[in-house]
Amino acid sequence: MASIPPPRKRLRRDVETNENQNSAPSQLNPSSSFHLYAPFRALGLVTNHVPFAVQTRTNKGSTAPPRIHIVTCLGKSWMMWEGEKMTLLFVGSDLEYSITSLLMDGDAVWASGGYYITKFLRGKPVARLENPLETTIASILVFGSRMLALTEDGTHLLVWDMETSKPVNSIEFDADFTATHMLHPATYLNKILIGSSQGGLQLWNIATGMKIHTFDPSNIRSRGTSGPSAITSVVQSPAIDIVGIGFASGEVSIYDIRADERLLSVNMSTGVGSGGDPGRITAIGFRSDGEPILSTASSNGHIAFWDLNANARLLHVYRGAHDGSVTSMQWIPGQALLITSGDDNSVKQWVFDSPSEPPRLLKFRAGHQAPPHLIRYYGSDGKQLLTAARDRSLRYTSVVRDSRSHELSQGSLGKKSSSLSVPLAHFKLPPVTSLSFSSTRSKDWEDVMTSHSPLGSDLPTSGGAASSFARTWTVQNKRLGRWSMGLSAPGVDSRGNPSSAPPLTKKDDPASVLSTKSKKKLHTNPDGGVVRSVFVTSCGNFGLAGSSKGKVVMWNMQSGIRRREFDVGPLDARMRPATLATNGKGKSKAVERPITGVAVDPLNRTLVATTLDGTVNFFDFHSAKRETIIQLPSAAVSLLLQPHSGLLAIICDDMAIRMVDIETRRVVREYIGFKGRILDITFSPDSRWLVASSMDGVIRTFDIPTGTLIDAFKTPSVCTSLSFSPTGDFLATSHVDSVGVYLWANRAQYAEVSLQSFDESAALARKSAVIQLPSLQGTGEDEALDSLTALSLDQNDASVYTTPDQLSDDLVTLTLLPRSKWQTLLNLETIAQRNKPKEAPKAPEKAPFFLPTLPGVDHRFDIDSGKKTNGDPSSEGKQRRVAFAGGAETEFQRRLLDEDLGGDYESFFVYLKALSPAAIDLELRSLSSDAGGPNSYLSTFLHSLSGRLKTHKDFEAVQTFLAVFLRLHGSILIESDGEDPGTEDVRTALEELLEVQRTESERILDLVSSSLGTLSFVRDVS
């Protein structure tokens, strides 16, 4: 046994010890391997094929219903749910191996995985039992103070003492007996009942390790059955000595193990019908609230209920209770409540209102049954996602609270499924192939639009088929919208004249028609084609769908009326002659140009449509007239618009992404280097990054301004879709072999991350390049959060670039302060005149106290005045007379005189730029208020302007200060007497400033002229 310390508060990284080295190793890499993204958490995972564990607790003397705790498996982790509201309590830490069995014992949760059995308290591992045979453990059972476990190969039964955590016994079965399930019969001391894959049943004493009895397989099953059948479930009934035994053939036997006699036998084929496949029995349950009802579940997702008092008469059959196999089923003691789980990623609670009525679904938690292939962040707060999968569902997934996640309803399909005995999945719409939304008018009408693949086919690839209808959805009402928008509508022209045929409603939905002929008629439209892509405008008023016939059709989202058509027309033979086919007589014939992507700018001025032959078509949104066409080197597969920057990212068939500016209508960037087909792309909310996933399993991030790769990391499975949060904090991904959605934290939001050019080949060659997917919550998330720290000096200090104050001495550097500040300073008198109050301010009647203040524009109290006088009235009078005489020096004047005449006046200008325009104006006026000689201040200030111009810094600030200075002191400089020595200094400073000003102005004009010439040349060349 490997001891694990009890849970404790997580220590800081700089004081971490090796106390937790024996715990289950984390799936995540060290923080040093994370560059831009760190694994954060997983969403949408509820359960898998491993049976859940249930525990009920009742306080003594309490009349409240018992508390129900449900533990479900999530691969290498588990999660605990509160049964009353199905809210998530907490998630266990990840194990090294996948979990094969779960059970609850008091406050502890036991999980087996690999050849370990781990004990958890409050989600943290505290103890571990190890299989001395080093074989995988298949199932576990708590037997008093003992822990029992069956090995996966079915050859051994292992026994541990949980108090000492040491193995005490090991039972080896015969070669012709492969153990699959075990059960402790009630009131049987030290006895264990074990079923096998050969259909046999044995009773063992775990204390002595002796086999007590072997039950004849022919007596357990009903007569007339041919061949052995594996035992798939063994359950204790409310009656002593009576157990229920399920077989892979679909049969269930009620057996008395004391009398070695079969009492009853039922078969799932009775409930399914002679024409259906009963499937194997996966779970058995006995109702324990006084009603003699047996429930059986099959691998086909059906649940049957039998009346044991009426010779096992069939009461009800709930077909398609789960979309996949029912993996576990348990009745709550003393209640008419049944809990089931399936491998369709759902846990459901069923309640019986009366014994004669079938059960109704009370509450459930579910996620996608199949891996999502399309995910998009919904809204602007980054708290919810829209996800679509091959299970024909469109789900709303909450990022902040799992209880808010739900599937968007497609109508009352459950009643149709039950009445017609058809699986529920057959009534749902085909899988979503493209999705678009606008939450601007989400409270008024439908805000989501989708296109779908055809019935009976898989998701289309580039160039594949799709449905001829686009559907609308409303997230506000959590359901399918009113309109089914077909591409074929007679009587509609390109200018938007309404059609006489109304739009299809939910009653006309092709997915609700069971007739094969009707489906073919509605979904295979030779005139209008099929929907390849959809788009909802930013205003939320219009929805557009691109067809395989080269047309884009627009509808009104509120009324569903068809408004306008945009036709790309035939391709000009001069652009790509090879794409034009001939009819054998030398004449070109029309070639279909399927639309692969549609986008509209936020102002509804320009519509952009890409085609499979590699063209980008720009239309006027209001006149539907095509204005510009761009020919790409390869076929355009899909299109994505960044509305804030007007950039169009186009996935091309030559494994490249080309970016087009919607304003200039030119290709401005091209991103290559992919080793497989590009699957999906997304923009960062600030339009600086482009993130792409491809078939090579690598997620790449490109910097749009520089056009370089700045990050790349590989995941264990291929990322099929990704979406950046509108707030920029998370990147959401879906993967080909998982039903969850995974969040990656953007480290650039929390740390200083280098964005220099990234060497992909060297980075992916390292072992740490493959980053494991985020877990739900646990120790792995602690490491992920620790990775959200700034880069330390020993990590990558040299790669962090800091912008210098001045790029080059030959360039002109501005202050980077708002232009309004200098405009205010230049027009301060006009602003003051406009803002002059109508009445003079009234003085307060009585001042509460008086504190001496220091001279200057800042309001500062002279708190040291009392200390300096030392109580001497004469000294206080002298200081007051000096202050009144104007001899006190302000902070502005002191900083000005402290600078070197030949220096750059750096500290002085830093202080001056921090002042407000009014304070600067007051300080410049105060230069002439010194009674001892204002010319010294005037000349020094002129020297400061000349020195700052020579440094090529703060050019616009110097020009503003000079203009205000000449306006305030121009008359003084003109009237000055030339015989005054101070005046001579001012004249010399003015002449020096004039020469520097002329030199700098000519140099700036030369730089501007050179730049304009270069820009004109580049524009003409491009």
Buried (B, 14 or more C-beta within 10 A) or exposed (E): BBEBEEBEEEEEEEEEEEEBEEBBEBBBBEBEBBBBBBBBBBBBBBBBBBBBBBBBEEEEEEEEBBBBBBBBBBBBBBBBBEBEEBEBEBBBBBBBBBBBBBBBEEEBBBBBBBBBBBBBBBBBBBBBBBBEBEBBBBBBBBBEEBBBBBBBEBBBBBBBBBEEBEBBBBBEBEEEBBBBBBBBBEEBEBBBBBBBBBBBBBBBBBEEBEBBEEBEBEEBBEEEBEEBBBBBBBBBBBBEBBBBBBBBBBBBBBBBBEEEEBBBBBBBBBBBEEEBBBBBBBBBBBBBBEBBBBBBBBBBBBBBBBBBEEEBEBBBBBBBBBBBBBBBBBBBBEBBBBBBBBBBBBBBBBBBEEBEEBBEEBEBBBBBBBBBBBBBBBBEEBBBBBBBBBBBBBBBBBBEEBEEBEBBEBBEBEEBBBEEEBBBBBBBBBBBBBBBBBBBBBEEBBBBBBBBBBBEEEBBEBEBBBBBBBBBBBBBEEBBBBBBBBBBBEEBEBEBEBBEEBBBEBEBBBBBBEEEEEBEEBBEBEEBBBBBBBBBBBBBBBBBBBBBBBBBBBBBBBBBBBBBBBBBEBBEEEBEEEBBEEEEEEEBEEEEBBBBBBBBBEEBEBBBBBBBBBBBBBBEBEEBEBEEBBEBEBBBBBBBBBBEBBBBBBBBBBBBBBBBBBEEBEBEBEBEBBEEBBBBBBBBBEBBBBBBBBBBBBBBBBBBEEEEBBBBBBBEEBBBBBBBBBBBBBBBBBBBEBBBBBBBBBBBEBBEBBBBEBEBEEBBEEEEBBBBBBBBBBBBBBBBBBBBBEBEEEBBEEEBEEEEEEEEEEEBBEBEEEEEBBEBBBEBEEBEEEEEEEEEEEEEEEEEEEEBEBBBBEEEEBEEBEEEBEEEEEEBEEBEEEBEEEEBEBBBBEBBEEBEEEBBBBEBBEBBBEBEBBBBBBBBEBBEEBEEEBBBBBBBBBBBBBBBBEBBBBBBBBBBBBEBBEEBBEEBBEEBEEEEEBBBBBBEBBEBBEEBBEEBEEEEEEEEEEEEEEEEEEEEEE
